[in-house]
Amino acid sequence: MAPAHCDAHRHLGALPAYSFYGGPAVAPAAPEAATVEELISEMDRQGAERALVIPNYGVPDPDLAFRFNELVLEAASCDDRIIAALWTSPRPEDEARNKKALALATETGVAALKLSFLLGGRPTDEACRPELDRIFGVAAELGLVVHVHTSPGAASDIDQVGHLVEWYGDDVAIHLVHLGGGMSGHIKLIGGRFFDWIESGKRVYTDASWAIGFAPRWLLSEVEARGVGHDRILFATDQPWSDYEGEWARMWAACPDGELRRRVFRDNFSDLYSRH
């Protein structure tokens, strides 16, 4: 078991097998935490003091992710170590689902809204702008974080997702998951964009889950060299879509002992994801 820490990204809910990319139906991230009891058991075994828990998604059926909002709320009501992030969607066809989800945002334990373009939509698509405005408007009103997936290419690329920081980052804390996503995203963020946003007053955060090997080490060395960003980086595992032990070992090795390690593994989470 790892030393006590906070996990800024893990999922709850079992997904069905699916025929990804035209192949046979598979469940690549199984076994998932399907119940609240299984989630709590995983946290206990891994030493997670607190965790941001997000509806599981990946199968291209938005109804599944939206339905898991109730399960995540149940988890937050059962254990005050669990902080809920509600699933939302940028797609105009999900307007009714978004309204229902956002009506839950005042529930105890909710601290974030999850936004991903993997199931459709694009930041620069004008048809998505009303739902994006709705999501970020609620986040600003209630003081919630918007937790945004990044991955290389297409609608989740940092060149696309970065528009959200430009448009909404003055008023809303935006957690860019996966350090911009892949080699290109890492270089764009760590090479300047992440620090430029911070210095311009944007409320932007990131984690190094899924990061390529060199990136956590480079990120933390740039934080120390530049003297900014120490309060904007969180430890995250993306369970069950990543490897817990690998995520832990890579980030622990990248963090020097002392205050920065404490911030990344515990304090920054507490500062950002306070329960409402």
C-alpha positions as CSV (number, residue, x, y, z in Angstrom):
1,M,0.0,0.0,0.0
2,A,1.3,3.5,-0.9
3,P,1.6,6.2,1.7
4,A,-1.6,8.1,2.4
5,H,-2.5,10.4,-0.6
6,C,-5.5,11.9,-2.5
7,D,-6.5,10.7,-5.9
8,A,-7.9,13.4,-8.2
9,H,-9.3,11.1,-10.8
10,R,-11.0,7.7,-10.5
11,H,-14.1,6.1,-11.9
12,L,-17.2,4.2,-10.6
13,G,-19.5,2.0,-12.6
14,A,-19.1,-1.1,-14.7
15,L,-19.3,-0.8,-18.5
16,P,-20.5,-3.5,-20.9
17,A,-18.1,-5.0,-23.4
18,Y,-18.1,-3.1,-26.7
19,S,-16.8,-3.6,-30.2
20,F,-14.2,-0.9,-30.3
21,Y,-12.6,0.0,-33.7
22,G,-14.7,-2.7,-35.4
23,G,-13.1,-5.6,-33.4
24,P,-14.7,-8.1,-31.1
25,A,-16.6,-6.9,-28.0
26,V,-14.1,-6.3,-25.2
27,A,-14.0,-4.8,-21.8
28,P,-10.4,-3.4,-21.7
29,A,-10.5,-1.7,-18.3
30,A,-12.2,-4.6,-16.4
31,P,-12.5,-5.2,-13.5
32,E,-14.0,-1.8,-12.6
33,A,-15.4,-0.7,-9.3
34,A,-19.0,-1.5,-10.0
35,T,-20.4,-0.7,-6.5
36,V,-19.8,1.8,-3.8
37,E,-18.5,-1.1,-1.6
38,E,-16.0,-2.1,-4.2
39,L,-14.8,1.5,-4.6
40,I,-14.3,2.0,-0.8
41,S,-12.4,-1.4,-0.6
42,E,-10.1,-0.2,-3.4
43,M,-9.4,3.1,-1.7
44,D,-8.7,1.3,1.6
45,R,-6.3,-1.2,-0.1
46,Q,-4.4,1.6,-2.0
47,G,-4.2,4.1,0.9
48,A,-6.3,6.8,-0.7
49,E,-7.4,9.3,2.0
50,R,-9.7,11.1,-0.4
51,A,-10.7,10.7,-4.0
52,L,-12.6,12.6,-6.8
53,V,-14.9,9.9,-8.2
54,I,-16.3,10.3,-11.7
55,P,-18.9,8.3,-13.6
56,N,-17.2,5.7,-15.7
57,Y,-17.4,6.2,-19.5
58,G,-15.7,5.1,-22.7
59,V,-18.4,3.1,-24.3
60,P,-20.0,5.5,-26.8
61,D,-23.4,5.6,-25.1
62,P,-24.0,8.9,-23.1
63,D,-26.9,7.4,-21.2
64,L,-24.5,5.0,-19.4
65,A,-22.3,7.9,-18.1
66,F,-25.3,10.0,-17.1
67,R,-26.9,7.1,-15.3
68,F,-23.8,6.7,-13.2
69,N,-24.2,10.2,-11.7
70,E,-26.6,8.8,-9.2
71,L,-24.1,6.1,-8.2
72,V,-21.4,8.6,-7.7
73,L,-23.7,10.7,-5.5
74,E,-24.5,7.6,-3.5
75,A,-20.8,7.0,-2.9
76,A,-20.2,10.6,-1.7
77,S,-23.2,10.3,0.7
78,C,-21.8,7.0,2.1
79,D,-18.2,8.1,2.8
80,D,-16.9,11.7,3.3
81,R,-13.6,10.7,1.7
82,I,-15.4,10.5,-1.6
83,I,-16.0,13.7,-3.6
84,A,-18.3,13.5,-6.6
85,A,-17.8,14.8,-10.1
86,L,-21.0,14.8,-12.2
87,W,-21.0,13.7,-15.9
88,T,-21.9,16.4,-18.4
89,S,-21.8,16.6,-22.2
90,P,-21.0,19.4,-24.7
91,R,-23.4,17.8,-27.3
92,P,-26.5,19.8,-28.1
93,E,-28.5,16.6,-28.2
94,D,-27.7,16.1,-24.5
95,E,-29.4,19.3,-23.4
96,A,-32.1,17.6,-21.4
97,R,-29.6,15.1,-19.8
98,N,-27.4,18.1,-18.9
99,K,-30.2,19.9,-17.2
100,K,-31.0,16.9,-15.1
101,A,-27.4,16.3,-14.2
102,L,-26.7,20.0,-13.4
103,A,-29.8,20.0,-11.1
104,L,-27.8,17.6,-8.9
105,A,-24.9,19.9,-8.6
106,T,-26.0,21.4,-5.3
107,E,-26.0,18.0,-3.7
108,T,-23.7,17.5,-0.7
109,G,-20.3,16.1,-1.8
110,V,-20.3,17.5,-5.4
111,A,-17.2,19.5,-6.2
112,A,-16.8,19.1,-9.9
113,L,-18.4,18.6,-13.3
114,K,-16.8,16.2,-15.7
115,L,-16.5,17.2,-19.4
116,S,-15.1,15.0,-22.2
117,F,-15.3,15.2,-26.0
118,L,-14.6,11.4,-26.4
119,L,-18.3,10.7,-26.8
120,G,-18.9,13.6,-29.2
121,G,-18.8,17.3,-29.7
122,R,-15.9,19.7,-30.2
123,P,-14.9,22.9,-28.3
124,T,-14.9,25.0,-31.4
125,D,-18.2,23.7,-32.8
126,E,-20.7,26.6,-32.3
127,A,-23.5,24.0,-31.9
128,C,-21.7,22.9,-28.6
129,R,-21.4,26.4,-27.2
130,P,-24.8,26.7,-25.5
131,E,-24.1,23.5,-23.5
132,L,-20.5,24.6,-22.7
133,D,-21.9,27.9,-21.5
134,R,-24.4,26.1,-19.4
135,I,-21.9,23.8,-17.8
136,F,-19.3,26.5,-17.1
137,G,-22.0,28.9,-15.9
138,V,-23.2,26.4,-13.3
139,A,-19.6,25.8,-12.3
140,A,-19.0,29.5,-11.8
141,E,-22.2,30.0,-9.9
142,L,-21.5,27.1,-7.5
143,G,-17.8,27.3,-7.3
144,L,-17.3,23.9,-8.9
145,V,-14.2,22.6,-10.8
146,V,-14.6,21.5,-14.5
147,H,-12.6,18.3,-14.9
148,V,-11.7,18.0,-18.7
149,H,-10.3,15.0,-20.5
150,T,-7.3,15.6,-22.9
151,S,-5.8,13.3,-25.4
152,P,-3.8,13.8,-28.6
153,G,-5.6,14.7,-31.8
154,A,-9.3,15.4,-32.7
155,A,-11.6,17.2,-30.3
156,S,-9.7,16.3,-27.1
157,D,-6.4,17.7,-28.3
158,I,-4.9,20.5,-26.2
159,D,-5.2,22.9,-29.1
160,Q,-8.9,22.4,-29.0
161,V,-9.4,22.0,-25.2
162,G,-7.2,25.0,-24.6
163,H,-10.0,27.2,-25.9
164,L,-11.9,26.3,-22.8
165,V,-9.2,27.8,-20.6
166,E,-9.1,30.9,-22.7
167,W,-12.9,31.4,-22.6
168,Y,-13.8,30.3,-19.1
169,G,-10.5,30.0,-17.1
170,D,-10.8,33.5,-15.5
171,D,-13.9,32.5,-13.6
172,V,-13.8,28.7,-13.3
173,A,-11.1,26.3,-12.1
174,I,-10.3,23.9,-15.0
175,H,-8.5,20.6,-14.3
176,L,-6.9,19.4,-17.6
177,V,-6.5,15.7,-17.1
178,H,-3.6,13.7,-18.5
179,L,-1.2,16.7,-18.8
180,G,-2.5,17.7,-22.2
181,G,-2.6,14.2,-23.6
182,G,0.4,12.4,-25.2
183,M,3.8,13.7,-26.4
184,S,2.4,16.7,-28.2
185,G,0.2,17.8,-25.3
186,H,3.0,17.4,-22.8
187,I,5.4,19.5,-24.8
188,K,2.8,22.2,-25.5
189,L,1.8,22.5,-21.8
190,I,5.1,22.0,-20.1
191,G,7.0,23.9,-22.7
192,G,5.1,27.1,-21.9
193,R,1.4,27.1,-22.3
194,F,0.5,25.8,-18.8
195,F,2.8,28.3,-17.1
196,D,1.7,31.2,-19.4
197,W,-1.9,30.5,-18.4
198,I,-1.1,30.5,-14.7
199,E,0.8,33.7,-15.0
200,S,-2.0,35.4,-16.9
201,G,-4.4,34.6,-14.1
202,K,-6.2,31.5,-15.5
203,R,-7.4,29.0,-13.0
204,V,-5.8,26.0,-14.6
205,Y,-4.7,22.7,-13.0
206,T,-3.4,19.4,-14.4
207,D,-2.3,15.9,-13.4
208,A,0.2,13.4,-15.0
209,S,-2.0,10.4,-15.3
210,W,-1.3,8.5,-18.6
211,A,1.8,10.7,-19.1
212,I,4.7,9.5,-21.1
213,G,7.7,8.6,-19.0
214,F,9.7,11.9,-19.3
215,A,6.8,14.2,-18.7
216,P,6.3,14.1,-14.9
217,R,10.0,14.6,-14.2
218,W,10.1,17.5,-16.7
219,L,6.9,19.1,-15.3
220,L,8.1,19.1,-11.7
221,S,11.6,20.4,-12.7
222,E,9.9,23.3,-14.6
223,V,7.8,24.1,-11.6
224,E,10.9,24.4,-9.5
225,A,12.8,26.4,-12.1
226,R,10.0,28.8,-12.9
227,G,8.7,29.2,-9.3
228,V,5.1,28.8,-10.3
229,G,2.7,25.9,-10.7
230,H,3.5,24.2,-7.4
231,D,-0.2,24.6,-6.3
232,R,-1.7,23.5,-9.7
233,I,-0.5,19.8,-10.0
234,L,-2.4,16.9,-8.6
235,F,-1.8,13.2,-8.3
236,A,-4.4,11.1,-10.2
237,T,-4.7,7.4,-11.2
238,D,-7.7,7.3,-13.6
239,Q,-8.6,3.9,-12.2
240,P,-9.6,1.6,-13.8
241,W,-8.3,3.0,-17.2
242,S,-4.7,3.3,-16.0
243,D,-2.3,1.3,-13.8
244,Y,-2.4,2.4,-10.2
245,E,1.1,1.2,-9.2
246,G,2.6,2.7,-12.3
247,E,1.0,6.0,-11.8
248,W,2.1,6.1,-8.2
249,A,5.7,5.1,-8.9
250,R,6.2,7.5,-11.7
251,M,4.8,10.6,-9.9
252,W,6.5,9.7,-6.6
253,A,9.9,9.5,-8.3
254,A,9.3,12.8,-10.1
255,C,8.5,14.7,-7.0
256,P,11.4,15.9,-4.8
257,D,10.9,15.3,-1.1
258,G,9.3,18.0,1.0
259,E,6.7,20.6,0.4
260,L,6.2,20.0,-3.4
261,R,5.6,16.3,-2.8
262,R,3.1,17.0,-0.1
263,R,1.3,19.5,-2.3
264,V,1.0,17.1,-5.3
265,F,-0.1,14.1,-3.4
266,R,-2.4,15.7,-0.8
267,D,-2.5,19.5,-0.2
268,N,-3.5,20.7,-3.8
269,F,-6.3,18.2,-3.8
270,S,-7.6,19.5,-0.5
271,D,-7.4,23.1,-1.7
272,L,-9.1,22.5,-5.0
273,Y,-11.7,19.8,-4.3
274,S,-13.2,20.8,-1.0
275,R,-16.6,19.2,-0.4
276,H,-19.7,21.4,-0.9
